[in-house]
Amino acid sequence: MGGLSVLTDREAEVLTWVARGKSTWEIGQILRLAERTVLYHIENAKKKMDATSRTHLVVKAMMADLIDP
């Protein structure tokens, strides 16, 4: 399935901040989430998109028009 899975709104929001170069800690501060929760959303999105890294995930999400940084 890979890229055909749709990201949740929160996963897309977190990925948008990843694409803007924010760290896990910074994203947590911006969204008022624990760092572990931010990592959880990133890991879930990586599984859904069949991505091997944050960079790979962001590229795949952008190419699929799932995020717009």
N, C-alpha and C positions, 0 to 999 in steps of 0.2 A: 504494500500500500504506500509506504514512504511519504512522498510529498502530497499525496492526495488527502491525507488526514488534515482536518482543519484545526488550527490552533484555537485555544480558548482566548477570550478577550484579554485575560491576565497574562497568558503566555506571550501574546502578541505585544502587549504593553511592555513587558520585561524585555523582550527581544528588541523592541525599538530603542530602548535605553542602552542595551548591549551594542547595537549598531552605532550609537552615538558615542561610543567609547567609554561608557561609565563602568566602574567596577561593581562587583557584587555588593560591596558595602554601600557604595553611592546609590545604587538602585534601591537598596533596602531603605535608605534614608529618604529618598525621593518618594517612594511608594508607601512608606511606613510599614515595611515588612521586615521580618527577621532575615538575615543573610541566608539561613538554611532554606527559608521559603523561596527566596529568589533562586537559589540553586535548584530547588525542586522543580520550579517552573521551567528553568533552562533544560534540565535533564529530561523532563517530560517532552518538551518540544524537540529535543535532539532525537529521542526515540521515534516520535511521530514523523519527523522529517528524514529519518535515517541519516543523520549527520554525525560526523566523527569529532567535531570540535565546535567551539562557539563561532569561529569565523565561518566554518562550513555551514553551520546552521543559519547564520545571518544571510549569507549569500543565497542559500536555497530558499529562504523565506522571502527575500527580496525578489528573486527570479520568479517566484510563484505569486507575487503581488500580495503576500500575506501581511507584510509590514511595509511602511513607508517612512523611513527615517528622515 
